[in-house]
Amino acid sequence: NDPNFATTMLNALAGKQPLDNTLTNLSGKDVAGLLAYLGLGEGSALPVGVPVPWPSATPPTGWLKCNGAAFSAEEYPELA
């Protein structure tokens, strides 16, 4: 039994990961944040058309599923 349990716990928690958006971005709740964190946002060095695994059923805005379906060259001119 630690008579200073609250202080001990506060000191232990003070050494935890700093509060930032990293875990939120990685959770996929903020798609734009996840893409930016992975370096796949606007201006990405990743060439257009490269297949990238995506963990959810719906791809981010501006991305397409790689399933062989037709796409609009007007909507995705860099891919056409």
PDB file of N, CA, C and O in Angstrom:
ATOM      1  N   ASN A   1       0.832  -1.189   0.000  1.00  0.00           N
ATOM      2  CA  ASN A   1       0.000   0.000   0.000  1.00  0.00           C
ATOM      3  C   ASN A   1       0.871   1.244   0.000  1.00  0.00           C
ATOM      4  O   ASN A   1       1.698   1.446   0.889  1.00  0.00           O
ATOM      5  N   ASP A   2       0.673   2.049  -0.984  1.00  0.00           N
ATOM      6  CA  ASP A   2       1.443   3.285  -1.131  1.00  0.00           C
ATOM      7  C   ASP A   2       0.650   4.433  -0.517  1.00  0.00           C
ATOM      8  O   ASP A   2      -0.421   4.775  -1.019  1.00  0.00           O
ATOM      9  N   PRO A   3       1.152   5.031   0.555  1.00  0.00           N
ATOM     10  CA  PRO A   3       0.416   6.139   1.171  1.00  0.00           C
ATOM     11  C   PRO A   3       0.354   7.371   0.255  1.00  0.00           C
ATOM     12  O   PRO A   3      -0.488   8.249   0.444  1.00  0.00           O
ATOM     13  N   ASN A   4       1.234   7.427  -0.716  1.00  0.00           N
ATOM     14  CA  ASN A   4       1.251   8.551  -1.661  1.00  0.00           C
ATOM     15  C   ASN A   4       0.829   8.082  -3.051  1.00  0.00           C
ATOM     16  O   ASN A   4       1.394   8.510  -4.057  1.00  0.00           O
ATOM     17  N   PHE A   5      -0.168   7.200  -3.098  1.00  0.00           N
ATOM     18  CA  PHE A   5      -0.587   6.577  -4.360  1.00  0.00           C
ATOM     19  C   PHE A   5      -0.912   7.616  -5.442  1.00  0.00           C
ATOM     20  O   PHE A   5      -0.468   7.483  -6.583  1.00  0.00           O
ATOM     21  N   ALA A   6      -1.676   8.634  -5.091  1.00  0.00           N
ATOM     22  CA  ALA A   6      -2.071   9.643  -6.079  1.00  0.00           C
ATOM     23  C   ALA A   6      -0.844  10.337  -6.665  1.00  0.00           C
ATOM     24  O   ALA A   6      -0.761  10.535  -7.877  1.00  0.00           O
ATOM     25  N   THR A   7       0.093  10.702  -5.822  1.00  0.00           N
ATOM     26  CA  THR A   7       1.315  11.356  -6.291  1.00  0.00           C
ATOM     27  C   THR A   7       2.137  10.412  -7.152  1.00  0.00           C
ATOM     28  O   THR A   7       2.663  10.812  -8.190  1.00  0.00           O
ATOM     29  N   THR A   8       2.249   9.160  -6.723  1.00  0.00           N
ATOM     30  CA  THR A   8       2.991   8.160  -7.490  1.00  0.00           C
ATOM     31  C   THR A   8       2.383   7.994  -8.878  1.00  0.00           C
ATOM     32  O   THR A   8       3.106   7.943  -9.873  1.00  0.00           O
ATOM     33  N   MET A   9       1.062   7.909  -8.947  1.00  0.00           N
ATOM     34  CA  MET A   9       0.381   7.742 -10.236  1.00  0.00           C
ATOM     35  C   MET A   9       0.553   8.979 -11.118  1.00  0.00           C
ATOM     36  O   MET A   9       0.803   8.848 -12.317  1.00  0.00           O
ATOM     37  N   LEU A  10       0.425  10.159 -10.551  1.00  0.00           N
ATOM     38  CA  LEU A  10       0.610  11.386 -11.336  1.00  0.00           C
ATOM     39  C   LEU A  10       2.020  11.468 -11.901  1.00  0.00           C
ATOM     40  O   LEU A  10       2.208  11.869 -13.049  1.00  0.00           O
ATOM     41  N   ASN A  11       3.000  11.093 -11.108  1.00  0.00           N
ATOM     42  CA  ASN A  11       4.383  11.099 -11.588  1.00  0.00           C
ATOM     43  C   ASN A  11       4.576  10.085 -12.711  1.00  0.00           C
ATOM     44  O   ASN A  11       5.279  10.363 -13.683  1.00  0.00           O
ATOM     45  N   ALA A  12       3.956   8.908 -12.585  1.00  0.00           N
ATOM     46  CA  ALA A  12       4.068   7.883 -13.627  1.00  0.00           C
ATOM     47  C   ALA A  12       3.388   8.350 -14.909  1.00  0.00           C
ATOM     48  O   ALA A  12       3.917   8.158 -16.004  1.00  0.00           O
ATOM     49  N   LEU A  13       2.226   8.958 -14.771  1.00  0.00           N
ATOM     50  CA  LEU A  13       1.498   9.436 -15.955  1.00  0.00           C
ATOM     51  C   LEU A  13       2.195  10.615 -16.626  1.00  0.00           C
ATOM     52  O   LEU A  13       2.021  10.841 -17.823  1.00  0.00           O
ATOM     53  N   ALA A  14       2.976  11.361 -15.866  1.00  0.00           N
ATOM     54  CA  ALA A  14       3.690  12.500 -16.444  1.00  0.00           C
ATOM     55  C   ALA A  14       4.702  12.039 -17.485  1.00  0.00           C
ATOM     56  O   ALA A  14       5.081  12.812 -18.365  1.00  0.00           O
ATOM     57  N   GLY A  15       5.143  10.781 -17.392  1.00  0.00           N
ATOM     58  CA  GLY A  15       6.119  10.254 -18.338  1.00  0.00           C
ATOM     59  C   GLY A  15       5.495   9.582 -19.549  1.00  0.00           C
ATOM     60  O   GLY A  15       6.211   8.988 -20.355  1.00  0.00           O
ATOM     61  N   LYS A  16       4.178   9.659 -19.698  1.00  0.00           N
ATOM     62  CA  LYS A  16       3.508   9.002 -20.825  1.00  0.00           C
ATOM     63  C   LYS A  16       3.755   9.770 -22.122  1.00  0.00           C
ATOM     64  O   LYS A  16       4.369  10.837 -22.123  1.00  0.00           O
ATOM     65  N   GLN A  17       3.269   9.211 -23.213  1.00  0.00           N
ATOM     66  CA  GLN A  17       3.425   9.863 -24.516  1.00  0.00           C
ATOM     67  C   GLN A  17       2.810  11.254 -24.466  1.00  0.00           C
ATOM     68  O   GLN A  17       1.734  11.432 -23.894  1.00  0.00           O
ATOM     69  N   PRO A  18       3.478  12.245 -25.056  1.00  0.00           N
ATOM     70  CA  PRO A  18       2.921  13.594 -25.088  1.00  0.00           C
ATOM     71  C   PRO A  18       1.575  13.602 -25.814  1.00  0.00           C
ATOM     72  O   PRO A  18       1.351  12.828 -26.745  1.00  0.00           O
ATOM     73  N   LEU A  19       0.699  14.480 -25.376  1.00  0.00           N
ATOM     74  CA  LEU A  19      -0.613  14.608 -25.995  1.00  0.00           C
ATOM     75  C   LEU A  19      -0.459  15.294 -27.349  1.00  0.00           C
ATOM     76  O   LEU A  19      -0.074  16.461 -27.423  1.00  0.00           O
ATOM     77  N   ASP A  20      -0.761  14.570 -28.408  1.00  0.00           N
ATOM     78  CA  ASP A  20      -0.761  15.145 -29.750  1.00  0.00           C
ATOM     79  C   ASP A  20      -1.755  14.360 -30.592  1.00  0.00           C
ATOM     80  O   ASP A  20      -2.499  13.542 -30.052  1.00  0.00           O
ATOM     81  N   ASN A  21      -1.785  14.587 -31.895  1.00  0.00           N
ATOM     82  CA  ASN A  21      -2.777  13.950 -32.754  1.00  0.00           C
ATOM     83  C   ASN A  21      -2.305  12.649 -33.385  1.00  0.00           C
ATOM     84  O   ASN A  21      -3.020  12.082 -34.211  1.00  0.00           O
ATOM     85  N   THR A  22      -1.129  12.159 -33.024  1.00  0.00           N
ATOM     86  CA  THR A  22      -0.596  10.962 -33.676  1.00  0.00           C
ATOM     87  C   THR A  22      -1.547   9.782 -33.571  1.00  0.00           C
ATOM     88  O   THR A  22      -1.875   9.164 -34.584  1.00  0.00           O
ATOM     89  N   LEU A  23      -1.990   9.463 -32.376  1.00  0.00           N
ATOM     90  CA  LEU A  23      -2.861   8.297 -32.212  1.00  0.00           C
ATOM     91  C   LEU A  23      -4.215   8.516 -32.868  1.00  0.00           C
ATOM     92  O   LEU A  23      -4.797   7.577 -33.411  1.00  0.00           O
ATOM     93  N   THR A  24      -4.727   9.749 -32.826  1.00  0.00           N
ATOM     94  CA  THR A  24      -5.983  10.047 -33.514  1.00  0.00           C
ATOM     95  C   THR A  24      -5.811   9.843 -35.005  1.00  0.00           C
ATOM     96  O   THR A  24      -6.672   9.245 -35.651  1.00  0.00           O
ATOM     97  N   ASN A  25      -4.712  10.329 -35.563  1.00  0.00           N
ATOM     98  CA  ASN A  25      -4.461  10.167 -36.995  1.00  0.00           C
ATOM     99  C   ASN A  25      -4.356   8.700 -37.370  1.00  0.00           C
ATOM    100  O   ASN A  25      -4.904   8.280 -38.389  1.00  0.00           O
ATOM    101  N   LEU A  26      -3.665   7.922 -36.565  1.00  0.00           N
ATOM    102  CA  LEU A  26      -3.488   6.504 -36.867  1.00  0.00           C
ATOM    103  C   LEU A  26      -4.773   5.703 -36.698  1.00  0.00           C
ATOM    104  O   LEU A  26      -4.905   4.622 -37.272  1.00  0.00           O
ATOM    105  N   SER A  27      -5.716   6.214 -35.924  1.00  0.00           N
ATOM    106  CA  SER A  27      -6.970   5.484 -35.704  1.00  0.00           C
ATOM    107  C   SER A  27      -7.860   5.509 -36.933  1.00  0.00           C
ATOM    108  O   SER A  27      -8.774   4.692 -37.047  1.00  0.00           O
ATOM    109  N   GLY A  28      -7.613   6.432 -37.857  1.00  0.00           N
ATOM    110  CA  GLY A  28      -8.442   6.514 -39.053  1.00  0.00           C
ATOM    111  C   GLY A  28      -9.702   7.331 -38.854  1.00  0.00           C
ATOM    112  O   GLY A  28     -10.508   7.443 -39.778  1.00  0.00           O
ATOM    113  N   LYS A  29      -9.895   7.902 -37.682  1.00  0.00           N
ATOM    114  CA  LYS A  29     -11.080   8.728 -37.444  1.00  0.00           C
ATOM    115  C   LYS A  29     -10.982  10.032 -38.219  1.00  0.00           C
ATOM    116  O   LYS A  29     -11.998  10.609 -38.607  1.00  0.00           O
ATOM    117  N   ASP A  30      -9.779  10.488 -38.439  1.00  0.00           N
ATOM    118  CA  ASP A  30      -9.541  11.702 -39.210  1.00  0.00           C
ATOM    119  C   ASP A  30      -8.754  11.287 -40.449  1.00  0.00           C
ATOM    120  O   ASP A  30      -7.528  11.194 -40.406  1.00  0.00           O
ATOM    121  N   VAL A  31      -9.461  11.035 -41.556  1.00  0.00           N
ATOM    122  CA  VAL A  31      -8.827  10.504 -42.762  1.00  0.00           C
ATOM    123  C   VAL A  31      -7.753  11.449 -43.280  1.00  0.00           C
ATOM    124  O   VAL A  31      -6.665  11.006 -43.648  1.00  0.00           O
ATOM    125  N   ALA A  32      -8.044  12.741 -43.314  1.00  0.00           N
ATOM    126  CA  ALA A  32      -7.051  13.703 -43.803  1.00  0.00           C
ATOM    127  C   ALA A  32      -5.797  13.663 -42.929  1.00  0.00           C
ATOM    128  O   ALA A  32      -4.678  13.733 -43.437  1.00  0.00           O
ATOM    129  N   GLY A  33      -5.989  13.552 -41.619  1.00  0.00           N
ATOM    130  CA  GLY A  33      -4.850  13.466 -40.703  1.00  0.00           C
ATOM    131  C   GLY A  33      -4.036  12.210 -40.922  1.00  0.00           C
ATOM    132  O   GLY A  33      -2.806  12.249 -40.880  1.00  0.00           O
ATOM    133  N   LEU A  34      -4.714  11.090 -41.158  1.00  0.00           N
ATOM    134  CA  LEU A  34      -4.017   9.833 -41.418  1.00  0.00           C
ATOM    135  C   LEU A  34      -3.210   9.922 -42.705  1.00  0.00           C
ATOM    136  O   LEU A  34      -2.052   9.506 -42.744  1.00  0.00           O
ATOM    137  N   LEU A  35      -3.813  10.461 -43.756  1.00  0.00           N
ATOM    138  CA  LEU A  35      -3.091  10.604 -45.024  1.00  0.00           C
ATOM    139  C   LEU A  35      -1.876  11.511 -44.867  1.00  0.00           C
ATOM    140  O   LEU A  35      -0.800  11.208 -45.381  1.00  0.00           O
ATOM    141  N   ALA A  36      -2.050  12.624 -44.157  1.00  0.00           N
ATOM    142  CA  ALA A  36      -0.926  13.539 -43.939  1.00  0.00           C
ATOM    143  C   ALA A  36       0.166  12.856 -43.117  1.00  0.00           C
ATOM    144  O   ALA A  36       1.348  12.985 -43.433  1.00  0.00           O
ATOM    145  N   TYR A  37      -0.221  12.127 -42.060  1.00  0.00           N
ATOM    146  CA  TYR A  37       0.751  11.440 -41.211  1.00  0.00           C
ATOM    147  C   TYR A  37       1.555  10.418 -42.011  1.00  0.00           C
ATOM    148  O   TYR A  37       2.756  10.259 -41.795  1.00  0.00           O
ATOM    149  N   LEU A  38       0.886   9.727 -42.937  1.00  0.00           N
ATOM    150  CA  LEU A  38       1.555   8.722 -43.764  1.00  0.00           C
ATOM    151  C   LEU A  38       2.288   9.332 -44.957  1.00  0.00           C
ATOM    152  O   LEU A  38       2.964   8.622 -45.702  1.00  0.00           O
ATOM    153  N   GLY A  39       2.154  10.648 -45.140  1.00  0.00           N
ATOM    154  CA  GLY A  39       2.809  11.305 -46.270  1.00  0.00           C
ATOM    155  C   GLY A  39       2.101  11.047 -47.582  1.00  0.00           C
ATOM    156  O   GLY A  39       2.724  11.088 -48.643  1.00  0.00           O
ATOM    157  N   LEU A  40       0.793  10.778 -47.523  1.00  0.00           N
ATOM    158  CA  LEU A  40       0.038  10.460 -48.728  1.00  0.00           C
ATOM    159  C   LEU A  40      -0.963  11.552 -49.091  1.00  0.00           C
ATOM    160  O   LEU A  40      -1.842  11.323 -49.922  1.00  0.00           O
ATOM    161  N   GLY A  41      -0.851  12.717 -48.495  1.00  0.00           N
ATOM    162  CA  GLY A  41      -1.785  13.806 -48.779  1.00  0.00           C
ATOM    163  C   GLY A  41      -1.417  14.533 -50.058  1.00  0.00           C
ATOM    164  O   GLY A  41      -0.643  14.028 -50.871  1.00  0.00           O
ATOM    165  N   GLU A  42      -1.980  15.729 -50.230  1.00  0.00           N
ATOM    166  CA  GLU A  42      -1.669  16.550 -51.395  1.00  0.00           C
ATOM    167  C   GLU A  42      -0.162  16.728 -51.508  1.00  0.00           C
ATOM    168  O   GLU A  42       0.516  16.965 -50.508  1.00  0.00           O
ATOM    169  N   GLY A  43       0.357  16.616 -52.713  1.00  0.00           N
ATOM    170  CA  GLY A  43       1.784  16.781 -52.926  1.00  0.00           C
ATOM    171  C   GLY A  43       2.590  15.570 -52.511  1.00  0.00           C
ATOM    172  O   GLY A  43       3.805  15.663 -52.337  1.00  0.00           O
ATOM    173  N   SER A  44       1.933  14.437 -52.349  1.00  0.00           N
ATOM    174  CA  SER A  44       2.612  13.210 -51.945  1.00  0.00           C
ATOM    175  C   SER A  44       3.668  12.818 -52.971  1.00  0.00           C
ATOM    176  O   SER A  44       3.502  13.052 -54.168  1.00  0.00           O
ATOM    177  N   ALA A  45       4.737  12.229 -52.499  1.00  0.00           N
ATOM    178  CA  ALA A  45       5.778  11.727 -53.402  1.00  0.00           C
ATOM    179  C   ALA A  45       5.345  10.415 -54.052  1.00  0.00           C
ATOM    180  O   ALA A  45       6.004   9.923 -54.968  1.00  0.00           O
ATOM    181  N   LEU A  46       4.244   9.855 -53.579  1.00  0.00           N
ATOM    182  CA  LEU A  46       3.724   8.605 -54.126  1.00  0.00           C
ATOM    183  C   LEU A  46       3.152   8.869 -55.518  1.00  0.00           C
ATOM    184  O   LEU A  46       2.278   9.723 -55.663  1.00  0.00           O
ATOM    185  N   PRO A  47       3.619   8.163 -56.536  1.00  0.00           N
ATOM    186  CA  PRO A  47       3.107   8.399 -57.889  1.00  0.00           C
ATOM    187  C   PRO A  47       1.615   8.078 -58.003  1.00  0.00           C
ATOM    188  O   PRO A  47       1.116   7.155 -57.359  1.00  0.00           O
ATOM    189  N   VAL A  48       0.921   8.844 -58.822  1.00  0.00           N
ATOM    190  CA  VAL A  48      -0.499   8.613 -59.068  1.00  0.00           C
ATOM    191  C   VAL A  48      -0.684   7.220 -59.657  1.00  0.00           C
ATOM    192  O   VAL A  48       0.059   6.819 -60.553  1.00  0.00           O
ATOM    193  N   GLY A  49      -1.665   6.489 -59.161  1.00  0.00           N
ATOM    194  CA  GLY A  49      -1.984   5.168 -59.693  1.00  0.00           C
ATOM    195  C   GLY A  49      -1.357   4.010 -58.949  1.00  0.00           C
ATOM    196  O   GLY A  49      -1.657   2.854 -59.248  1.00  0.00           O
ATOM    197  N   VAL A  50      -0.493   4.289 -57.988  1.00  0.00           N
ATOM    198  CA  VAL A  50       0.137   3.213 -57.218  1.00  0.00           C
ATOM    199  C   VAL A  50      -0.888   2.644 -56.238  1.00  0.00           C
ATOM    200  O   VAL A  50      -1.493   3.404 -55.482  1.00  0.00           O
ATOM    201  N   PRO A  51      -1.098   1.328 -56.233  1.00  0.00           N
ATOM    202  CA  PRO A  51      -2.042   0.743 -55.269  1.00  0.00           C
ATOM    203  C   PRO A  51      -1.519   0.892 -53.839  1.00  0.00           C
ATOM    204  O   PRO A  51      -0.354   0.609 -53.557  1.00  0.00           O
ATOM    205  N   VAL A  52      -2.388   1.336 -52.955  1.00  0.00           N
ATOM    206  CA  VAL A  52      -2.042   1.505 -51.548  1.00  0.00           C
ATOM    207  C   VAL A  52      -3.104   0.787 -50.716  1.00  0.00           C
ATOM    208  O   VAL A  52      -4.291   1.071 -50.878  1.00  0.00           O
ATOM    209  N   PRO A  53      -2.719  -0.129 -49.838  1.00  0.00           N
ATOM    210  CA  PRO A  53      -3.713  -0.800 -48.993  1.00  0.00           C
ATOM    211  C   PRO A  53      -4.447   0.221 -48.127  1.00  0.00           C
ATOM    212  O   PRO A  53      -3.830   1.134 -47.577  1.00  0.00           O
ATOM    213  N   TRP A  54      -5.766   0.064 -48.008  1.00  0.00           N
ATOM    214  CA  TRP A  54      -6.558   0.970 -47.174  1.00  0.00           C
ATOM    215  C   TRP A  54      -7.418   0.118 -46.250  1.00  0.00           C
ATOM    216  O   TRP A  54      -8.069  -0.819 -46.712  1.00  0.00           O
ATOM    217  N   PRO A  55      -7.434   0.423 -44.946  1.00  0.00           N
ATOM    218  CA  PRO A  55      -8.069  -0.464 -43.969  1.00  0.00           C
ATOM    219  C   PRO A  55      -9.591  -0.386 -43.851  1.00  0.00           C
ATOM    220  O   PRO A  55     -10.177  -1.109 -43.046  1.00  0.00           O
ATOM    221  N   SER A  56     -10.236   0.462 -44.625  1.00  0.00           N
ATOM    222  CA  SER A  56     -11.693   0.537 -44.511  1.00  0.00           C
ATOM    223  C   SER A  56     -12.340   0.325 -45.873  1.00  0.00           C
ATOM    224  O   SER A  56     -11.660   0.341 -46.899  1.00  0.00           O
ATOM    225  N   ALA A  57     -13.644   0.128 -45.883  1.00  0.00           N
ATOM    226  CA  ALA A  57     -14.370  -0.157 -47.122  1.00  0.00           C
ATOM    227  C   ALA A  57     -14.445   1.057 -48.042  1.00  0.00           C
ATOM    228  O   ALA A  57     -14.556   0.904 -49.259  1.00  0.00           O
ATOM    229  N   THR A  58     -14.386   2.247 -47.480  1.00  0.00           N
ATOM    230  CA  THR A  58     -14.518   3.468 -48.271  1.00  0.00           C
ATOM    231  C   THR A  58     -13.169   4.165 -48.385  1.00  0.00           C
ATOM    232  O   THR A  58     -12.576   4.523 -47.367  1.00  0.00           O
ATOM    233  N   PRO A  59     -12.670   4.364 -49.612  1.00  0.00           N
ATOM    234  CA  PRO A  59     -11.395   5.067 -49.767  1.00  0.00           C
ATOM    235  C   PRO A  59     -11.565   6.558 -49.477  1.00  0.00           C
ATOM    236  O   PRO A  59     -12.685   7.067 -49.530  1.00  0.00           O
ATOM    237  N   PRO A  60     -10.481   7.264 -49.174  1.00  0.00           N
ATOM    238  CA  PRO A  60     -10.561   8.704 -48.920  1.00  0.00           C
ATOM    239  C   PRO A  60     -11.018   9.450 -50.178  1.00  0.00           C
ATOM    240  O   PRO A  60     -10.945   8.922 -51.287  1.00  0.00           O
ATOM    241  N   THR A  61     -11.482  10.661 -49.990  1.00  0.00           N
ATOM    242  CA  THR A  61     -11.892  11.512 -51.100  1.00  0.00           C
ATOM    243  C   THR A  61     -10.738  11.669 -52.080  1.00  0.00           C
ATOM    244  O   THR A  61      -9.609  11.953 -51.683  1.00  0.00           O
ATOM    245  N   GLY A  62     -11.031  11.482 -53.360  1.00  0.00           N
ATOM    246  CA  GLY A  62     -10.004  11.612 -54.386  1.00  0.00           C
ATOM    247  C   GLY A  62      -9.267  10.320 -54.678  1.00  0.00           C
ATOM    248  O   GLY A  62      -8.428  10.287 -55.578  1.00  0.00           O
ATOM    249  N   TRP A  63      -9.556   9.255 -53.944  1.00  0.00           N
ATOM    250  CA  TRP A  63      -8.914   7.962 -54.142  1.00  0.00           C
ATOM    251  C   TRP A  63      -9.934   6.996 -54.729  1.00  0.00           C
ATOM    252  O   TRP A  63     -11.138   7.195 -54.566  1.00  0.00           O
ATOM    253  N   LEU A  64      -9.477   5.971 -55.398  1.00  0.00           N
ATOM    254  CA  LEU A  64     -10.345   4.949 -55.972  1.00  0.00           C
ATOM    255  C   LEU A  64      -9.977   3.582 -55.428  1.00  0.00           C
ATOM    256  O   LEU A  64      -8.830   3.328 -55.060  1.00  0.00           O
ATOM    257  N   LYS A  65     -10.974   2.705 -55.384  1.00  0.00           N
ATOM    258  CA  LYS A  65     -10.686   1.307 -55.069  1.00  0.00           C
ATOM    259  C   LYS A  65     -10.010   0.682 -56.280  1.00  0.00           C
ATOM    260  O   LYS A  65     -10.357   0.985 -57.421  1.00  0.00           O
ATOM    261  N   CYS A  66      -9.064  -0.174 -56.030  1.00  0.00           N
ATOM    262  CA  CYS A  66      -8.367  -0.886 -57.104  1.00  0.00           C
ATOM    263  C   CYS A  66      -9.122  -2.193 -57.338  1.00  0.00           C
ATOM    264  O   CYS A  66      -8.723  -3.256 -56.864  1.00  0.00           O
ATOM    265  N   ASN A  67     -10.238  -2.082 -58.093  1.00  0.00           N
ATOM    266  CA  ASN A  67     -11.089  -3.254 -58.288  1.00  0.00           C
ATOM    267  C   ASN A  67     -11.431  -3.499 -59.760  1.00  0.00           C
ATOM    268  O   ASN A  67     -12.307  -4.307 -60.066  1.00  0.00           O
ATOM    269  N   GLY A  68     -10.750  -2.812 -60.660  1.00  0.00           N
ATOM    270  CA  GLY A  68     -10.975  -3.024 -62.082  1.00  0.00           C
ATOM    271  C   GLY A  68     -12.164  -2.276 -62.651  1.00  0.00           C
ATOM    272  O   GLY A  68     -12.454  -2.405 -63.841  1.00  0.00           O
ATOM    273  N   ALA A  69     -12.860  -1.500 -61.837  1.00  0.00           N
ATOM    274  CA  ALA A  69     -14.027  -0.758 -62.312  1.00  0.00           C
ATOM    275  C   ALA A  69     -13.601   0.419 -63.188  1.00  0.00           C
ATOM    276  O   ALA A  69     -12.496   0.945 -63.051  1.00  0.00           O
ATOM    277  N   ALA A  70     -14.493   0.819 -64.085  1.00  0.00           N
ATOM    278  CA  ALA A  70     -14.235   1.995 -64.923  1.00  0.00           C
ATOM    279  C   ALA A  70     -14.237   3.247 -64.043  1.00  0.00           C
ATOM    280  O   ALA A  70     -14.873   3.266 -62.989  1.00  0.00           O
ATOM    281  N   PHE A  71     -13.530   4.284 -64.473  1.00  0.00           N
ATOM    282  CA  PHE A  71     -13.505   5.547 -63.743  1.00  0.00           C
ATOM    283  C   PHE A  71     -13.617   6.691 -64.738  1.00  0.00           C
ATOM    284  O   PHE A  71     -13.394   6.507 -65.935  1.00  0.00           O
ATOM    285  N   SER A  72     -13.959   7.860 -64.245  1.00  0.00           N
ATOM    286  CA  SER A  72     -14.127   9.038 -65.083  1.00  0.00           C
ATOM    287  C   SER A  72     -12.785   9.744 -65.266  1.00  0.00           C
ATOM    288  O   SER A  72     -12.153  10.158 -64.294  1.00  0.00           O
ATOM    289  N   ALA A  73     -12.358   9.875 -66.529  1.00  0.00           N
ATOM    290  CA  ALA A  73     -11.102  10.584 -66.816  1.00  0.00           C
ATOM    291  C   ALA A  73     -11.234  12.066 -66.486  1.00  0.00           C
ATOM    292  O   ALA A  73     -10.238  12.725 -66.187  1.00  0.00           O
ATOM    293  N   GLU A  74     -12.461  12.597 -66.537  1.00  0.00           N
ATOM    294  CA  GLU A  74     -12.679  14.002 -66.160  1.00  0.00           C
ATOM    295  C   GLU A  74     -12.484  14.195 -64.663  1.00  0.00           C
ATOM    296  O   GLU A  74     -11.916  15.194 -64.220  1.00  0.00           O
ATOM    297  N   GLU A  75     -12.963  13.224 -63.890  1.00  0.00           N
ATOM    298  CA  GLU A  75     -12.873  13.320 -62.438  1.00  0.00           C
ATOM    299  C   GLU A  75     -11.468  12.993 -61.922  1.00  0.00           C
ATOM    300  O   GLU A  75     -11.041  13.531 -60.900  1.00  0.00           O
ATOM    301  N   TYR A  76     -10.750  12.112 -62.627  1.00  0.00           N
ATOM    302  CA  TYR A  76      -9.400  11.695 -62.224  1.00  0.00           C
ATOM    303  C   TYR A  76      -8.435  11.862 -63.402  1.00  0.00           C
ATOM    304  O   TYR A  76      -7.923  10.868 -63.916  1.00  0.00           O
ATOM    305  N   PRO A  77      -8.176  13.105 -63.840  1.00  0.00           N
ATOM    306  CA  PRO A  77      -7.355  13.321 -65.039  1.00  0.00           C
ATOM    307  C   PRO A  77      -5.914  12.825 -64.900  1.00  0.00           C
ATOM    308  O   PRO A  77      -5.315  12.403 -65.889  1.00  0.00           O
ATOM    309  N   GLU A  78      -5.351  12.869 -63.693  1.00  0.00           N
ATOM    310  CA  GLU A  78      -3.960  12.426 -63.519  1.00  0.00           C
ATOM    311  C   GLU A  78      -3.833  10.912 -63.645  1.00  0.00           C
ATOM    312  O   GLU A  78      -2.750  10.394 -63.918  1.00  0.00           O
ATOM    313  N   LEU A  79      -4.933  10.213 -63.447  1.00  0.00           N
ATOM    314  CA  LEU A  79      -4.927   8.763 -63.524  1.00  0.00           C
ATOM    315  C   LEU A  79      -5.176   8.272 -64.945  1.00  0.00           C
ATOM    316  O   LEU A  79      -4.784   7.163 -65.310  1.00  0.00           O
ATOM    317  N   ALA A  80      -5.834   9.115 -65.742  1.00  0.00           N
ATOM    318  CA  ALA A  80      -6.226   8.709 -67.111  1.00  0.00           C
ATOM    319  C   ALA A  80      -5.033   8.593 -68.039  1.00  0.00           C
ATOM    320  O   ALA A  80      -5.194   8.263 -69.214  1.00  0.00           O
TER     321      ALA A  80
END
